[in-house]
Amino acid sequence: MHESVLLQEAVAALSIKADGFYVDGTFGRGGHSRVILESLSSDGRLLAIDKDCEAIKYADSTFGGDQRFLIDHGSFASIKAFVDSQGKLGQVDGVLLDLGVSSPQLDVADRGFSFLKDGPLDMRMNEREGETAADWLQNASQSDIRRVLWEYGEEKFSGLIAKKIVERREQAPFITTLDLANFIADIIPNKFHQKKHPATRSFQAIRMYVNNELGDIEEFLASILSVLKVGGRLVVISFHSLEDRLIKRFIKSEERGPKIPKNIPIMDIPRDPHFVSVGKAVKPTLKECEGNVRARSAVMRVAEKVAGNRMTLSYEASGNA
Ligand SMILES: C[S@@+](CC[C@H](N)C(=O)[O-])C[C@H]1O[C@@H](n2cnc3c(N)ncnc32)[C@H](O)[C@@H]1O
C-alpha cells in the first residue's frame, strides 16, 4: 500500500472550503483524495486524475459510489481539458500534485520500475501509451542515453554506461529490469557503490524520460492560471530537485511579473502578478522521514492565485531616465 507523504500538511495547505471544487492530479491510491473528501460537504466536488490504469481501477472500487468524486484517466498535463469538461474552468478552488511514482508501481515487478525485482523493462505509468524503457534503450542514440542519464539522474558514469549499453544491445537487447540493473552495477567501479544500488540514478533518469515527467509539469504549469479561481490554491509535493526547481521558478516568476533589464530607462514597471507564494517550502518532519523513506526527498510548495490587478512599482532607473 502507498504511504502518503505530507498528508495532513498538503490538505491543510489547500485551505479547503466544504462546498469547493478540488483537483487531485496524482490520485495514486487516494491517500490525499480521502482526506480532501473528508473535508467536503455534499456540495463539494473532487476531480482526481492519474496516468495509471491500476490507480483508476482502485479509485473506481474505493470511491466510485461517492457522488462528490470523479476520476479521469490521463496526465495532469491535460488538466485544462479535464476541468473544462466539468464546466469548471477558472472556478477550481485548489489543485494538488504529489509527484513521482506510487509504492504499488515500485512494488509490482511486472511494472518494470524496480531494479530489485525482475520484471519486463517497462516503466510506463500509463501502460496504454508511449514507448517502454526497453524500446527506448534499444532505439535511442548513444548521446541521447548519455544526456538522459546525466540530466535526470546526475549519473557521473553516464557516458560510459551509454557506450556499453549501445555495444551490448547489438548482441542482446535489454528486456528485463534485473538484466539492466546488474549490467549497470558491473560498469560502475566498486568504490562508487555507496548506500544506494548503483543503478538507482539510471533507473530514475530512464523513468523520468519515458514518462515525460518534467514536460508534463511544464504543460500543467502553463495552464494552471486558467484552471484556478482567484484565491484558489496550488499545492505541489516534489521528490526530485529538477521538479522542485520548475515549481519554484514558476511561482517566483508569477509573483514578480516580467523581468525588466536593469539598464532600461523607465521609471515605473507595470507588474501583473498572478500568484503569491504561501509560506516557505515545507519538508517532512524527521519522524515522518524515519517512518517513510520516500519522504526524505520531499518538498512541498504552495501558491495562491491573486486578482492580477496591474500594480505599479516604483523603479529607479540607473541615471538616464
Ligand atoms: C506519489 S503517487 C501519489 C500518491 C497519492 N497522493 C496518495 O496519497 O495515494 C504519484 C501518482 O501520480 C501518478 N502520476 C505521475 N505523473 C502523472 C501525470 N503526469 N499525470 C497523471 N498522473 C501522474 C502516478 O501514476 C502515481 O499514481
The ligand as a MOL file (V3000), in Angstrom:
LIG
                    3D

  0  0  0     0  0            999 V3000
M  V30 BEGIN CTAB
M  V30 COUNTS 27 29 0 0 0
M  V30 BEGIN ATOM
M  V30 1 C 3.2860 9.6670 -5.3450 0
M  V30 2 S 1.9250 8.9140 -6.1210 0 CHG=1
M  V30 3 C 0.5450 9.7930 -5.4710 0
M  V30 4 C 0.0650 9.2120 -4.1830 0
M  V30 5 C -1.2270 9.8090 -3.6730 0
M  V30 6 N -1.0950 11.2110 -3.3580 0
M  V30 7 C -1.6900 9.0530 -2.4590 0
M  V30 8 O -1.6490 9.6170 -1.3650 0
M  V30 9 O -2.0880 7.8900 -2.6060 0 CHG=-1
M  V30 10 C 2.0310 9.5850 -7.7240 0
M  V30 11 C 0.9120 9.1210 -8.6460 0
M  V30 12 O 0.8370 10.0900 -9.6700 0
M  V30 13 C 0.7030 9.4670 -10.9140 0
M  V30 14 N 1.3000 10.3710 -11.8930 0
M  V30 15 C 2.5860 10.7320 -12.0170 0
M  V30 16 N 2.7340 11.6170 -13.0130 0
M  V30 17 C 1.4960 11.8350 -13.5150 0
M  V30 18 C 0.9950 12.6630 -14.5510 0
M  V30 19 N 1.7920 13.4230 -15.3040 0
M  V30 20 N -0.3370 12.6760 -14.7590 0
M  V30 21 C -1.1720 11.8920 -14.0200 0
M  V30 22 N -0.7420 11.0650 -13.0390 0
M  V30 23 C 0.5810 11.0420 -12.7840 0
M  V30 24 C 1.4110 8.1460 -10.7780 0
M  V30 25 O 0.8720 7.2050 -11.6900 0
M  V30 26 C 1.1200 7.7890 -9.3130 0
M  V30 27 O -0.0330 7.0120 -9.2190 0
M  V30 END ATOM
M  V30 BEGIN BOND
M  V30 1 1 1 2
M  V30 2 1 2 3
M  V30 3 1 2 10
M  V30 4 1 3 4
M  V30 5 1 4 5
M  V30 6 1 5 6
M  V30 7 1 5 7
M  V30 8 2 7 8
M  V30 9 1 7 9
M  V30 10 1 10 11
M  V30 11 1 11 12
M  V30 12 1 11 26
M  V30 13 1 12 13
M  V30 14 1 13 14
M  V30 15 1 13 24
M  V30 16 1 14 15
M  V30 17 1 14 23
M  V30 18 2 15 16
M  V30 19 1 16 17
M  V30 20 1 17 18
M  V30 21 2 17 23
M  V30 22 1 18 19
M  V30 23 2 18 20
M  V30 24 1 20 21
M  V30 25 2 21 22
M  V30 26 1 22 23
M  V30 27 1 24 25
M  V30 28 1 24 26
M  V30 29 1 26 27
M  V30 END BOND
M  V30 END CTAB
M  END
